[in-house]
Amino acid sequence: MWQPATERLQHFQTMLKTKLNVLTLRKEPLPTVIFHEPEAIELCSTTPLIKKNTHNGYKVTYLGKVTISGTQFLSGCTESAVVGLWDRRALAQEEHLPANSLLEIRPFQVRLHHLDGRGEASVTMDTYQVARIAYCTADHCTSPNVFAWIYREINDDLTFQMDCHAVECESKLEAKKLAHSMMEAFRKTFHSMRSDGRIHKSGSSDEFATDDSAPDDSTPEEDS
């Protein structure tokens, strides 16, 4: 079919424009996901992300707890309770138990993570409010590696009892470091509660007693 020169020229220009547009589109970078290997894409969408639970603290062997009497606690007040817990473990013929817990001391809260059989993952956890800890010590005749604290446990009927908890550390130094960390945790908790007005300013940190502390060259663990 014959067409005037002007119409042919316009048709040619239109076709050229279309080709240029297609070429221009093809020069645009494709989404990066298209260039990924199919296997990699499948693995990214189906492989679960395993997140390990890590806790700061010391590995210890939890000896248990004993309810004690009294509300005023002085040096040596945990000795009889620790002796009872130590003897109970000896009767069970478990003299060389591996560390089965992780004791984590932080402001406001102490956490005792009970580990699995391999001593790695935390199975259960007991928590203790720092403000309800009345006394702690790492000075025991039974073993210098024992660290103990007295905790005011609130019962369901709102009555309370004083429980002495004890753990065996891997060394005497670690037991002393725990006592020092407990004292630091209480100081931070006490100052925070006093700043918030939850306790009177006339209160004193002497209400919390610690019978031992870490050596001068030791550094207490700070909460991350």
Accessible surface in RSA format (square Angstrom, percent):
REM  Atomic radii and reference values for relative SASA: ProtOr
REM  Chains: A
REM  Algorithm: Lee & Richards
REM  Probe-radius: 1.40
REM  Slices: 20
REM RES _ NUM      All-atoms   Total-Side   Main-Chain    Non-polar    All polar
REM                ABS   REL    ABS   REL    ABS   REL    ABS   REL    ABS   REL
RES MET A   1   224.58 116.3 139.05  92.0  85.53 203.6 121.47 103.3 103.11 136.6
RES TRP A   2   193.46  77.6 169.54  82.1  23.92  56.2 156.31  83.3  37.15  60.3
RES GLN A   3    64.11  35.8  62.58  45.7   1.53   3.6   5.71  12.2  58.39  44.3
RES PRO A   4    51.05  37.2  49.91  45.5   1.15   4.2  51.05  42.2   0.00   0.0
RES ALA A   5    66.95  61.6  58.04  89.6   8.91  20.3  59.23  83.4   7.72  20.5
RES THR A   6    93.88  66.8  91.45  92.7   2.43   5.8  77.45 104.0  16.43  24.8
RES GLU A   7    88.43  50.8  84.48  63.9   3.95   9.4  27.59  53.4  60.85  49.7
RES ARG A   8   125.68  52.8 120.94  61.7   4.74  11.3  48.32  66.0  77.36  46.9
RES LEU A   9   101.16  56.3  96.99  69.4   4.17  10.5 100.69  70.7   0.47   1.3
RES GLN A  10   114.49  64.0 112.15  82.0   2.35   5.6  32.99  70.2  81.50  61.8
RES HIS A  11   106.80  58.4 101.21  70.3   5.59  14.3  70.53  72.7  36.27  42.2
RES PHE A  12   122.23  61.2 121.22  75.1   1.01   2.6 122.15  74.1   0.08   0.2
RES GLN A  13    94.57  52.9  92.52  67.6   2.05   4.9  28.95  61.6  65.62  49.8
RES THR A  14    83.16  59.1  81.04  82.2   2.12   5.1  58.00  77.9  25.17  38.0
RES MET A  15    96.76  50.1  93.31  61.8   3.45   8.2  84.71  72.0  12.05  16.0
RES LEU A  16    86.53  48.2  83.46  59.7   3.06   7.7  86.03  60.4   0.49   1.3
RES LYS A  17   142.28  69.4 141.51  86.8   0.77   1.8  85.75  77.2  56.54  60.2
RES THR A  18    74.30  52.8  72.56  73.6   1.74   4.1  55.26  74.2  19.04  28.8
RES LYS A  19   128.93  62.9 128.64  78.9   0.28   0.7  71.16  64.1  57.77  61.5
RES LEU A  20    93.88  52.3  93.55  66.9   0.33   0.8  93.63  65.8   0.25   0.7
RES ASN A  21    90.11  62.1  88.16  85.2   1.95   4.7  19.19  46.2  70.92  68.5
RES VAL A  22    59.86  39.4  59.69  54.0   0.17   0.4  59.86  52.0   0.00   0.0
RES LEU A  23    92.12  51.3  91.56  65.5   0.56   1.4  91.56  64.3   0.56   1.5
RES THR A  24    78.10  55.6  76.71  77.8   1.40   3.3  55.19  74.1  22.91  34.6
RES LEU A  25   128.54  71.6 117.80  84.3  10.74  27.0 117.98  82.9  10.56  28.4
RES ARG A  26   186.21  78.2 153.65  78.3  32.56  77.5  57.25  78.2 128.96  78.2
RES LYS A  27   172.89  84.3 141.92  87.1  30.97  73.7  92.02  82.8  80.87  86.1
RES GLU A  28   101.51  58.3  95.87  72.5   5.64  13.4  33.24  64.3  68.27  55.7
RES PRO A  29   120.58  87.9  91.99  83.9  28.60 103.9 103.13  85.1  17.45 108.5
RES LEU A  30   103.18  57.5  93.65  67.0   9.53  23.9  94.00  66.0   9.18  24.7
RES PRO A  31    79.81  58.2  67.22  61.3  12.59  45.8  79.55  65.7   0.26   1.6
RES THR A  32   105.36  74.9 101.99 103.4   3.37   8.0  73.78  99.1  31.58  47.7
RES VAL A  33    80.93  53.3  79.27  71.8   1.66   4.0  79.46  69.0   1.48   4.0
RES ILE A  34   106.00  60.3  80.82  60.2  25.17  60.7  87.63  63.1  18.37  49.8
RES PHE A  35   140.36  70.2 111.32  68.9  29.04  75.6 116.28  70.5  24.07  68.9
RES HIS A  36   101.49  55.5  90.56  62.9  10.92  27.9  62.39  64.3  39.10  45.5
RES GLU A  37   113.77  65.3 110.33  83.5   3.43   8.2  44.61  86.3  69.15  56.5
RES PRO A  38    93.90  68.4  86.11  78.5   7.79  28.3  89.47  73.9   4.43  27.6
RES GLU A  39   112.57  64.6 110.36  83.5   2.21   5.3  63.65 123.1  48.92  39.9
RES ALA A  40    44.98  41.4  40.61  62.7   4.37   9.9  44.22  62.3   0.76   2.0
RES ILE A  41    71.02  40.4  67.45  50.2   3.58   8.6  70.37  50.7   0.65   1.8
RES GLU A  42   111.79  64.2 107.42  81.3   4.37  10.4  32.60  63.1  79.19  64.7
RES LEU A  43   111.55  62.1 111.00  79.4   0.55   1.4 111.28  78.2   0.27   0.7
RES CYS A  44   109.96  83.2  76.56  85.4  33.40  78.5  33.84  85.7  76.12  82.1
RES SER A  45    90.42  76.4  49.43  66.0  41.00  94.4  49.57 105.6  40.85  57.2
RES THR A  46    91.21  64.9  64.21  65.1  27.00  64.4  61.53  82.7  29.68  44.9
RES THR A  47    85.90  61.1  65.82  66.7  20.08  47.8  60.91  81.8  24.98  37.8
RES PRO A  48   103.24  75.2  86.18  78.6  17.05  62.0  97.30  80.3   5.94  36.9
RES LEU A  49   168.60  93.9 137.35  98.3  31.25  78.6 140.83  98.9  27.77  74.7
RES ILE A  50   143.81  81.8 118.08  88.0  25.73  62.0 122.05  87.9  21.76  59.1
RES LYS A  51   179.55  87.6 154.33  94.7  25.22  60.0 100.92  90.8  78.63  83.8
RES LYS A  52   172.48  84.1 150.83  92.5  21.64  51.5  98.50  88.7  73.98  78.8
RES ASN A  53   123.17  84.9  93.04  89.9  30.13  72.5  13.33  32.1 109.83 106.2
RES THR A  54   119.95  85.3  93.32  94.6  26.63  63.5  66.16  88.9  53.79  81.3
RES HIS A  55    67.89  37.1  41.25  28.7  26.64  68.2  36.68  37.8  31.21  36.3
RES ASN A  56    85.27  58.8  80.09  77.4   5.18  12.5  22.79  54.8  62.48  60.4
RES GLY A  57    24.03  29.6   0.00   N/A  24.03  29.6   0.57   1.6  23.46  52.5
RES TYR A  58    31.08  14.5  29.19  16.6   1.89   4.9  22.57  17.0   8.51  10.5
RES LYS A  59    90.69  44.2  85.28  52.3   5.41  12.9  49.57  44.6  41.12  43.8
RES VAL A  60     0.51   0.3   0.00   0.0   0.51   1.2   0.51   0.4   0.00   0.0
RES THR A  61     6.73   4.8   6.60   6.7   0.13   0.3   0.11   0.1   6.62  10.0
RES TYR A  62    49.49  23.1  35.97  20.5  13.52  35.2  30.71  23.1  18.78  23.2
RES LEU A  63    17.07   9.5   0.79   0.6  16.28  40.9   4.69   3.3  12.39  33.3
RES GLY A  64    10.53  13.0   0.00   N/A  10.53  13.0  10.53  28.9   0.00   0.0
RES LYS A  65   100.92  49.2  88.38  54.2  12.54  29.9  51.68  46.5  49.24  52.5
RES VAL A  66    49.54  32.6  45.05  40.8   4.49  10.8  49.54  43.0   0.00   0.0
RES THR A  67    81.01  57.6  56.98  57.8  24.03  57.3  41.19  55.3  39.82  60.2
RES ILE A  68    34.45  19.6  21.20  15.8  13.25  31.9  28.79  20.7   5.66  15.4
RES SER A  69   106.89  90.3  82.23 109.7  24.67  56.8  52.21 111.2  54.69  76.6
RES GLY A  70    44.25  54.6   0.00   N/A  44.25  54.6  32.43  89.0  11.81  26.5
RES THR A  71    91.24  64.9  72.37  73.4  18.88  45.0  49.09  65.9  42.15  63.7
RES GLN A  72   158.46  88.6 137.10 100.2  21.36  50.9  54.20 115.4 104.27  79.1
RES PHE A  73    21.55  10.8   8.23   5.1  13.32  34.7   8.45   5.1  13.10  37.5
RES LEU A  74   141.22  78.6 136.68  97.8   4.54  11.4 139.51  98.0   1.71   4.6
RES SER A  75    85.64  72.4  55.68  74.3  29.96  69.0  33.17  70.6  52.46  73.5
RES GLY A  76    46.34  57.1   0.00   N/A  46.34  57.1  29.35  80.5  16.99  38.1
RES CYS A  77    38.10  28.8  15.31  17.1  22.79  53.6  27.42  69.5  10.68  11.5
RES THR A  78     1.66   1.2   1.66   1.7   0.00   0.0   0.00   0.0   1.66   2.5
RES GLU A  79    41.12  23.6  40.96  31.0   0.16   0.4  34.46  66.7   6.66   5.4
RES SER A  80    88.59  74.9  72.74  97.1  15.85  36.5  53.76 114.5  34.83  48.8
RES ALA A  81     5.47   5.0   0.38   0.6   5.09  11.6   5.47   7.7   0.00   0.0
RES VAL A  82     0.00   0.0   0.00   0.0   0.00   0.0   0.00   0.0   0.00   0.0
RES VAL A  83    58.23  38.3  58.20  52.7   0.04   0.1  58.23  50.6   0.00   0.0
RES GLY A  84    36.85  45.4   0.00   N/A  36.85  45.4  30.86  84.7   5.99  13.4
RES LEU A  85     1.66   0.9   0.78   0.6   0.88   2.2   0.93   0.7   0.73   2.0
RES TRP A  86    58.58  23.5  57.91  28.0   0.67   1.6  33.06  17.6  25.52  41.4
RES ASP A  87    71.41  50.0  70.77  70.4   0.64   1.5  22.20  52.2  49.21  49.1
RES ARG A  88   129.42  54.3 125.86  64.2   3.56   8.5  64.31  87.9  65.11  39.5
RES ARG A  89    23.97  10.1  18.53   9.4   5.45  13.0  14.52  19.8   9.46   5.7
RES ALA A  90    44.48  40.9  33.90  52.3  10.58  24.1  35.13  49.5   9.35  24.8
RES LEU A  91   153.51  85.5 127.80  91.4  25.72  64.7 131.38  92.3  22.14  59.6
RES ALA A  92    57.73  53.1  30.57  47.2  27.16  61.8  42.66  60.1  15.06  39.9
RES GLN A  93   161.37  90.2 133.24  97.4  28.13  67.0  38.72  82.4 122.65  93.0
RES GLU A  94    74.99  43.1  68.97  52.2   6.01  14.3  17.55  33.9  57.44  46.9
RES GLU A  95   111.08  63.8  95.41  72.2  15.68  37.3  26.66  51.6  84.43  68.9
RES HIS A  96   168.59  92.1 137.41  95.5  31.18  79.8 105.74 109.0  62.85  73.1
RES LEU A  97    67.48  37.6  51.32  36.7  16.16  40.6  52.10  36.6  15.37  41.4
RES PRO A  98   101.55  74.0  89.98  82.0  11.57  42.1 101.03  83.4   0.53   3.3
RES ALA A  99    27.93  25.7  10.42  16.1  17.51  39.8  10.61  14.9  17.32  45.9
RES ASN A 100    56.13  38.7  52.93  51.1   3.21   7.7  27.60  66.4  28.53  27.6
RES SER A 101     0.30   0.2   0.30   0.4   0.00   0.0   0.00   0.0   0.30   0.4
RES LEU A 102    20.62  11.5  20.62  14.8   0.00   0.0  20.62  14.5   0.00   0.0
RES LEU A 103     0.65   0.4   0.00   0.0   0.65   1.6   0.00   0.0   0.65   1.7
RES GLU A 104     7.93   4.6   7.88   6.0   0.05   0.1   4.23   8.2   3.70   3.0
RES ILE A 105    16.95   9.6   2.74   2.0  14.22  34.3   2.74   2.0  14.22  38.6
RES ARG A 106    58.12  24.4  56.60  28.9   1.52   3.6  10.58  14.5  47.54  28.8
RES PRO A 107    32.94  24.0  26.05  23.7   6.88  25.0  26.05  21.5   6.88  42.8
RES PHE A 108    82.40  41.2  80.02  49.6   2.38   6.2  80.70  48.9   1.70   4.9
RES GLN A 109    40.99  22.9  40.99  30.0   0.00   0.0   7.58  16.1  33.41  25.3
RES VAL A 110     0.00   0.0   0.00   0.0   0.00   0.0   0.00   0.0   0.00   0.0
RES ARG A 111    62.87  26.4  62.87  32.1   0.00   0.0   0.24   0.3  62.64  38.0
RES LEU A 112     0.00   0.0   0.00   0.0   0.00   0.0   0.00   0.0   0.00   0.0
RES HIS A 113     3.18   1.7   3.18   2.2   0.00   0.0   2.09   2.2   1.09   1.3
RES HIS A 114    43.62  23.8  43.62  30.3   0.00   0.0  29.03  29.9  14.59  17.0
RES LEU A 115    20.85  11.6   4.22   3.0  16.63  41.8   4.22   3.0  16.63  44.7
RES ASP A 116    38.48  27.0  27.15  27.0  11.33  26.8  25.81  60.7  12.67  12.6
RES GLY A 117    91.12 112.4   0.00   N/A  91.12 112.4  46.39 127.3  44.73 100.2
RES ARG A 118   187.82  78.9 157.52  80.3  30.30  72.1  71.92  98.3 115.90  70.2
RES GLY A 119     9.27  11.4   0.00   N/A   9.27  11.4   9.00  24.7   0.27   0.6
RES GLU A 120   113.98  65.4  88.30  66.8  25.68  61.2  38.88  75.2  75.10  61.3
RES ALA A 121    58.38  53.7  48.42  74.7   9.96  22.7  58.35  82.2   0.03   0.1
RES SER A 122    41.50  35.1  12.64  16.9  28.86  66.5   7.39  15.7  34.11  47.8
RES VAL A 123    98.01  64.5  67.05  60.7  30.96  74.6  72.67  63.1  25.34  68.7
RES THR A 124    79.97  56.9  72.37  73.4   7.60  18.1  69.38  93.2  10.59  16.0
RES MET A 125    86.21  44.6  58.05  38.4  28.16  67.0  54.69  46.5  31.52  41.8
RES ASP A 126    58.69  41.1  55.25  55.0   3.44   8.1  12.02  28.3  46.67  46.5
RES THR A 127    57.87  41.2  37.87  38.4  20.00  47.7  11.30  15.2  46.58  70.4
RES TYR A 128    11.41   5.3  11.36   6.5   0.05   0.1   8.00   6.0   3.41   4.2
RES GLN A 129    67.92  38.0  67.92  49.6   0.00   0.0  22.01  46.8  45.91  34.8
RES VAL A 130     0.00   0.0   0.00   0.0   0.00   0.0   0.00   0.0   0.00   0.0
RES ALA A 131    52.49  48.3  27.57  42.5  24.92  56.7  28.62  40.3  23.87  63.2
RES ARG A 132    61.65  25.9  58.03  29.6   3.62   8.6  22.20  30.3  39.45  23.9
RES ILE A 133     4.69   2.7   0.00   0.0   4.69  11.3   0.11   0.1   4.58  12.4
RES ALA A 134    26.74  24.6  18.54  28.6   8.21  18.7  23.52  33.1   3.23   8.5
RES TYR A 135     4.78   2.2   4.78   2.7   0.00   0.0   4.66   3.5   0.13   0.2
RES CYS A 136     0.00   0.0   0.00   0.0   0.00   0.0   0.00   0.0   0.00   0.0
RES THR A 137     2.15   1.5   2.15   2.2   0.00   0.0   2.15   2.9   0.00   0.0
RES ALA A 138     3.48   3.2   0.00   0.0   3.48   7.9   0.00   0.0   3.48   9.2
RES ASP A 139    87.13  61.0  75.40  75.1  11.72  27.7   7.83  18.4  79.30  79.1
RES HIS A 140    10.02   5.5   0.61   0.4   9.41  24.1   1.68   1.7   8.34   9.7
RES CYS A 141   124.72  94.3  89.06  99.3  35.66  83.8  37.31  94.5  87.42  94.3
RES THR A 142    43.60  31.0  11.15  11.3  32.44  77.3  18.92  25.4  24.68  37.3
RES SER A 143    11.52   9.7  10.44  13.9   1.08   2.5   5.10  10.9   6.42   9.0
RES PRO A 144    67.86  49.5  66.21  60.4   1.65   6.0  67.83  56.0   0.03   0.2
RES ASN A 145    36.31  25.0  36.31  35.1   0.00   0.0   0.00   0.0  36.31  35.1
RES VAL A 146     0.00   0.0   0.00   0.0   0.00   0.0   0.00   0.0   0.00   0.0
RES PHE A 147     0.00   0.0   0.00   0.0   0.00   0.0   0.00   0.0   0.00   0.0
RES ALA A 148     0.00   0.0   0.00   0.0   0.00   0.0   0.00   0.0   0.00   0.0
RES TRP A 149     0.00   0.0   0.00   0.0   0.00   0.0   0.00   0.0   0.00   0.0
RES ILE A 150     0.00   0.0   0.00   0.0   0.00   0.0   0.00   0.0   0.00   0.0
RES TYR A 151     7.17   3.3   7.17   4.1   0.00   0.0   2.47   1.9   4.70   5.8
RES ARG A 152    87.88  36.9  87.88  44.8   0.00   0.0  16.28  22.3  71.59  43.4
RES GLU A 153    54.12  31.1  54.12  40.9   0.00   0.0  12.02  23.2  42.10  34.4
RES ILE A 154    62.54  35.6  46.12  34.4  16.42  39.6  46.12  33.2  16.42  44.6
RES ASN A 155    49.54  34.2  40.40  39.0   9.14  22.0  19.02  45.8  30.52  29.5
RES ASP A 156   155.31 108.8 121.91 121.3  33.40  79.0  44.69 105.2 110.62 110.3
RES ASP A 157   102.40  71.7  74.49  74.1  27.91  66.0  50.04 117.8  52.36  52.2
RES LEU A 158   151.95  84.6 129.73  92.8  22.21  55.8 130.22  91.5  21.73  58.5
RES THR A 159    71.18  50.6  66.30  67.2   4.88  11.6  65.99  88.6   5.19   7.8
RES PHE A 160   100.17  50.1  79.48  49.2  20.69  53.8  79.48  48.2  20.69  59.2
RES GLN A 161    58.61  32.8  53.30  39.0   5.31  12.6  16.07  34.2  42.54  32.3
RES MET A 162    13.17   6.8  11.82   7.8   1.36   3.2  11.28   9.6   1.90   2.5
RES ASP A 163     0.01   0.0   0.01   0.0   0.00   0.0   0.00   0.0   0.01   0.0
RES CYS A 164     0.00   0.0   0.00   0.0   0.00   0.0   0.00   0.0   0.00   0.0
RES HIS A 165     5.83   3.2   5.83   4.1   0.00   0.0   5.66   5.8   0.17   0.2
RES ALA A 166     0.00   0.0   0.00   0.0   0.00   0.0   0.00   0.0   0.00   0.0
RES VAL A 167     0.00   0.0   0.00   0.0   0.00   0.0   0.00   0.0   0.00   0.0
RES GLU A 168    36.57  21.0  33.59  25.4   2.98   7.1   4.93   9.5  31.64  25.8
RES CYS A 169     5.11   3.9   0.00   0.0   5.11  12.0   0.51   1.3   4.60   5.0
RES GLU A 170   114.42  65.7  82.28  62.3  32.13  76.5  38.61  74.7  75.81  61.9
RES SER A 171    41.00  34.6  37.88  50.6   3.12   7.2  36.39  77.5   4.61   6.5
RES LYS A 172   109.38  53.4 106.18  65.1   3.20   7.6  49.13  44.2  60.25  64.2
RES LEU A 173    83.33  46.4  79.85  57.1   3.47   8.7  81.20  57.0   2.13   5.7
RES GLU A 174    39.86  22.9  39.86  30.2   0.00   0.0   8.16  15.8  31.70  25.9
RES ALA A 175     0.00   0.0   0.00   0.0   0.00   0.0   0.00   0.0   0.00   0.0
RES LYS A 176    41.43  20.2  41.43  25.4   0.00   0.0  19.91  17.9  21.52  22.9
RES LYS A 177    51.83  25.3  51.38  31.5   0.46   1.1   4.82   4.3  47.01  50.1
RES LEU A 178     2.20   1.2   2.20   1.6   0.00   0.0   2.20   1.5   0.00   0.0
RES ALA A 179     0.00   0.0   0.00   0.0   0.00   0.0   0.00   0.0   0.00   0.0
RES HIS A 180    31.70  17.3  31.70  22.0   0.00   0.0  26.00  26.8   5.70   6.6
RES SER A 181     6.53   5.5   3.90   5.2   2.64   6.1   3.96   8.4   2.58   3.6
RES MET A 182     0.09   0.0   0.09   0.1   0.00   0.0   0.00   0.0   0.09   0.1
RES MET A 183    27.22  14.1  27.22  18.0   0.00   0.0  15.14  12.9  12.08  16.0
RES GLU A 184    39.29  22.6  39.29  29.7   0.00   0.0   7.30  14.1  31.99  26.1
RES ALA A 185     4.51   4.1   1.96   3.0   2.55   5.8   3.73   5.2   0.78   2.1
RES PHE A 186    18.77   9.4  18.77  11.6   0.00   0.0  18.77  11.4   0.00   0.0
RES ARG A 187   104.15  43.7 104.15  53.1   0.00   0.0  24.54  33.5  79.61  48.2
RES LYS A 188    80.26  39.2  72.33  44.4   7.93  18.9  60.71  54.6  19.55  20.8
RES THR A 189     1.15   0.8   1.15   1.2   0.00   0.0   1.15   1.5   0.00   0.0
RES PHE A 190    10.55   5.3   8.78   5.4   1.77   4.6  10.55   6.4   0.00   0.0
RES HIS A 191    87.75  48.0  86.55  60.2   1.20   3.1  62.78  64.7  24.98  29.1
RES SER A 192    38.19  32.3  29.91  39.9   8.28  19.1  21.52  45.8  16.67  23.4
RES MET A 193    35.22  18.2  35.22  23.3   0.00   0.0  28.37  24.1   6.84   9.1
RES ARG A 194    74.42  31.2  71.85  36.6   2.57   6.1   4.99   6.8  69.43  42.1
RES SER A 195    97.47  82.4  57.67  77.0  39.80  91.7  37.87  80.7  59.60  83.5
RES ASP A 196    94.28  66.0  59.04  58.8  35.25  83.3  21.01  49.5  73.27  73.1
RES GLY A 197    60.75  74.9   0.00   N/A  60.75  74.9  29.95  82.2  30.80  69.0
RES ARG A 198   139.93  58.8 106.25  54.2  33.68  80.2  61.92  84.6  78.01  47.3
RES ILE A 199    51.21  29.1  41.45  30.9   9.76  23.5  48.00  34.6   3.21   8.7
RES HIS A 200   151.95  83.0 144.83 100.7   7.12  18.2  96.09  99.0  55.85  65.0
RES LYS A 201   168.83  82.4 150.65  92.4  18.18  43.3  93.56  84.2  75.28  80.2
RES SER A 202   108.27  91.5  68.69  91.7  39.58  91.2  58.33 124.2  49.94  70.0
RES GLY A 203    21.55  26.6   0.00   N/A  21.55  26.6  15.13  41.5   6.42  14.4
RES SER A 204    48.08  40.6  42.77  57.1   5.30  12.2  36.92  78.6  11.16  15.6
RES SER A 205    43.20  36.5  36.33  48.5   6.87  15.8   6.94  14.8  36.26  50.8
RES ASP A 206   121.73  85.3  99.81  99.3  21.93  51.8  33.72  79.4  88.01  87.8
RES GLU A 207   131.15  75.3  97.82  74.0  33.33  79.4  50.40  97.5  80.75  65.9
RES PHE A 208    14.05   7.0   3.58   2.2  10.47  27.2   4.75   2.9   9.30  26.6
RES ALA A 209    33.22  30.5  28.38  43.8   4.85  11.0  33.22  46.8   0.00   0.0
RES THR A 210    40.08  28.5  15.08  15.3  25.00  59.6  15.51  20.8  24.56  37.1
RES ASP A 211    47.62  33.4  22.33  22.2  25.29  59.8   5.58  13.1  42.04  41.9
RES ASP A 212    30.23  21.2  22.65  22.5   7.58  17.9   9.09  21.4  21.14  21.1
RES SER A 213    44.90  37.9  38.54  51.4   6.36  14.6   7.25  15.4  37.65  52.8
RES ALA A 214     9.39   8.6   1.73   2.7   7.67  17.4   1.73   2.4   7.67  20.3
RES PRO A 215    52.20  38.0  38.11  34.7  14.10  51.2  50.74  41.9   1.46   9.1
RES ASP A 216   155.83 109.2 119.24 118.7  36.59  86.5  45.00 105.9 110.83 110.5
RES ASP A 217   131.49  92.1  95.18  94.7  36.30  85.8  53.67 126.3  77.81  77.6
RES SER A 218    17.82  15.1   1.95   2.6  15.87  36.6   7.72  16.4  10.10  14.2
RES THR A 219   109.19  77.7  93.48  94.8  15.71  37.4  63.94  85.9  45.24  68.4
RES PRO A 220    27.77  20.2  21.84  19.9   5.93  21.6  25.12  20.7   2.65  16.5
RES GLU A 221    70.57  40.5  51.43  38.9  19.15  45.6  32.61  63.1  37.96  31.0
RES GLU A 222   107.24  61.6  85.93  65.0  21.31  50.7  56.84 109.9  50.40  41.2
RES ASP A 223    70.59  49.4  39.26  39.1  31.34  74.1  12.61  29.7  57.99  57.8
RES SER A 224   123.86 104.7  60.94  81.3  62.92 145.0  76.77 163.5  47.09  66.0
END  Absolute sums over single chains surface
CHAIN  1 A    15131.3      12421.1       2710.2       8685.8       6445.5
END  Absolute sums over all chains
TOTAL         15131.3      12421.1       2710.2       8685.8       6445.5
